[in-house]
Amino acid sequence: MALRIRLARGGSKKRPFYRMVVAENTAPRDGKFLERLGSYNPLLAKENQERLVVKSERVKYWLSVGAQASEKVQKLLSELNLMEKPQIAERPKKSAPKKKAQERMKAEAEAKEQASAE
């Protein structure tokens, strides 16, 4: 039984609210879960205490038992120093700026250098 700590979506359309839960790997996103560990409300300001509420002891327990955190949960827990920050995968080359955009950016950078040299 592979366990994951992940976010289950709640809230209405365009007003998301997430619960941090421990669920089996094969369970649906908003389906059956074993335990609720906290909540995450992305609509609140980052400074707000209610934005991320976590039961840290239970998170540590589930991680010690072998549950794997999803990438988003890892990022959230790293803000609370419960996990290390996840490695961000490289962006695909497909999304990189194309040839004309690269030339334009290079020309703008050269223009800035010349303006600062004068």
Beta strands, then each sheet from edge to edge (+ up, - down):
strand 1: 3-12
strand 2: 15-24
strand 3: 35-40
strand 4: 52-54
strand 5: 68-69
sheet 1: 4+ 3- 2+ 1- 5-
end
